[in-house]
Amino acid sequence: MINIGPLSFPDNSVWAAPMAGISDKACRIINKEFGCALVFTEMVNDKGLLYGQQRTLALLNLEGEKGPVAVQIFGREPEQLGQAALIAENNGAALIDINCGCPTPKIVKNGAGAALMLEPRRCREIFRTVVKAVKIPVTVKMRSGWSEENSDKCVEIAGAAEQEGVAAVIIHPRSREQFFAGKADWEKVKAVKQRVSIPVIGNGDIDSGETARFRLETSGCDGIMIGRAYLGNPFIFQEINGFLQNNEKIAPAPWTKRLETAAKHLKLACLFKGEEVAVKEMRKHISWYCKGMPGAAKKRVEINKAQTQAQMLECLHSAFV
Ligand SMILES: Cc1cc2nc3c(=O)[nH]c(=O)nc-3n(C[C@H](O)[C@H](O)[C@H](O)COP(=O)(O)O)c2cc1C
């Protein structure tokens, strides 16, 4: 079992990564439906929560979701992060995850996200303050380091996290400078696992049951997290679970199932965000769902023209025939 405070997950659990602009309520519900053990919100700005900004608070709407939802927060001031964590806890978060991995210039220029990998002392203070601020467990998601030269920083910072009462760490073993280029260096996940006794979740480039098993076995990590491979493909969770648990190779979901799931995703998004916003945001999701489908390029053009839920659903239905 992977024990994270009062929460427990089976060994080799598969989690869905936090993804800004993607892992919203509709996406989380769909991912859960296909068997991922834990879902995360998009990263949430600590200051936005403290100032009561409606757009930021909307990210904390977890109402009606089955099972635990982790809220990921980002910032750099320990006290503010602690207060933001408390707001998230009061909104129903099952755990708080601290973002030490976001590479985007807008975030790191303010010293947050992956920039924290350059400041182990500040990290320690953040971990201590956030752990004290809430009763629910706290996890930290981090990159390996800032640059190639300090890409062992994750080992030191994970050690500090454990000492300060953090319940688990999630390692995406690329440096900030790598962004998403090159390969994730899973030796770093192994090094963190050897250093700490809290659960270690590995993340980076997993896209099949085979890669999941290989990474679990070779790094020794307790569970894995999937990001890009779930885009338009929530079926990946059942595929990986089937492979890890029963050695069963589940056939890829047929197109009818993919389109049906895309339609459900669209309906949920419209329900939670309103039709106008949801239709725009769903264009990217639907084009991911249709990736590789015969006639996908033409379909994409049609979908991008759709202005209403009904038009988008019509596009999806007409793809069946
Ligand atoms: C579009 C996009 C948005 C992301 N947003 C977040 C985020 O909000 N918080 C976070 O910790 N990581 C974020 N990530 C990183 C992913 O959570 C994950 O660590 C990374 O994609 C590596 O995993 P993968 O190879 O399975 O995709 C994002 C990645 C992408 C591509």
Ligand as a Chemical Component Dictionary entry (heavy atoms), coordinates in Angstrom:
data_LIG
# 
_chem_comp.id                   LIG 
_chem_comp.type                 NON-POLYMER 
_chem_comp.pdbx_formal_charge   0 
_chem_comp.three_letter_code    LIG 
# 
loop_
_chem_comp_atom.comp_id 
_chem_comp_atom.atom_id 
_chem_comp_atom.alt_atom_id 
_chem_comp_atom.type_symbol 
_chem_comp_atom.charge 
_chem_comp_atom.model_Cartn_x 
_chem_comp_atom.model_Cartn_y 
_chem_comp_atom.model_Cartn_z 
_chem_comp_atom.pdbx_ordinal 
LIG C1  C1  C 0 0.239  21.491 -21.060 1  
LIG C2  C2  C 0 0.919  21.066 -19.771 2  
LIG C3  C3  C 0 0.501  21.625 -18.577 3  
LIG C4  C4  C 0 1.131  21.254 -17.388 4  
LIG N1  N1  N 0 0.713  21.803 -16.208 5  
LIG C5  C5  C 0 1.288  21.418 -15.035 6  
LIG C6  C6  C 0 0.825  21.923 -13.787 7  
LIG O1  O1  O 0 -0.121 22.717 -13.698 8  
LIG N2  N2  N 0 1.471  21.486 -12.666 9  
LIG C7  C7  C 0 2.502  20.591 -12.706 10 
LIG O2  O2  O 0 3.043  20.220 -11.671 11 
LIG N3  N3  N 0 2.949  20.093 -13.866 12 
LIG C8  C8  C 0 2.350  20.471 -15.021 13 
LIG N4  N4  N 0 2.779  19.917 -16.190 14 
LIG C9  C9  C 0 3.789  18.835 -16.163 15 
LIG C10 C10 C 0 3.110  17.465 -16.055 16 
LIG O3  O3  O 0 2.384  17.368 -14.849 17 
LIG C11 C11 C 0 4.150  16.323 -16.092 18 
LIG O4  O4  O 0 5.031  16.478 -15.020 19 
LIG C12 C12 C 0 4.961  16.316 -17.382 20 
LIG O5  O5  O 0 4.115  16.488 -18.509 21 
LIG C13 C13 C 0 5.774  15.016 -17.528 22 
LIG O6  O6  O 0 4.940  13.895 -17.541 23 
LIG P1  P1  P 0 4.510  13.149 -18.927 24 
LIG O7  O7  O 0 5.770  12.796 -19.643 25 
LIG O8  O8  O 0 3.721  11.957 -18.469 26 
LIG O9  O9  O 0 3.702  14.151 -19.700 27 
LIG C14 C14 C 0 2.179  20.299 -17.394 28 
LIG C15 C15 C 0 2.576  19.738 -18.610 29 
LIG C16 C16 C 0 1.958  20.113 -19.794 30 
LIG C17 C17 C 0 2.407  19.474 -21.090 31 
# 
loop_
_chem_comp_bond.comp_id 
_chem_comp_bond.atom_id_1 
_chem_comp_bond.atom_id_2 
_chem_comp_bond.value_order 
_chem_comp_bond.pdbx_ordinal 
LIG C1  C2  SING 1  
LIG C2  C3  SING 2  
LIG C2  C16 DOUB 3  
LIG C3  C4  DOUB 4  
LIG C4  N1  SING 5  
LIG C4  C14 SING 6  
LIG N1  C5  DOUB 7  
LIG C5  C6  SING 8  
LIG C5  C8  SING 9  
LIG C6  O1  DOUB 10 
LIG C6  N2  SING 11 
LIG N2  C7  SING 12 
LIG C7  O2  DOUB 13 
LIG C7  N3  SING 14 
LIG N3  C8  DOUB 15 
LIG C8  N4  SING 16 
LIG N4  C9  SING 17 
LIG N4  C14 SING 18 
LIG C9  C10 SING 19 
LIG C10 O3  SING 20 
LIG C10 C11 SING 21 
LIG C11 O4  SING 22 
LIG C11 C12 SING 23 
LIG C12 O5  SING 24 
LIG C12 C13 SING 25 
LIG C13 O6  SING 26 
LIG O6  P1  SING 27 
LIG P1  O7  DOUB 28 
LIG P1  O8  SING 29 
LIG P1  O9  SING 30 
LIG C14 C15 DOUB 31 
LIG C15 C16 SING 32 
LIG C16 C17 SING 33 
# 
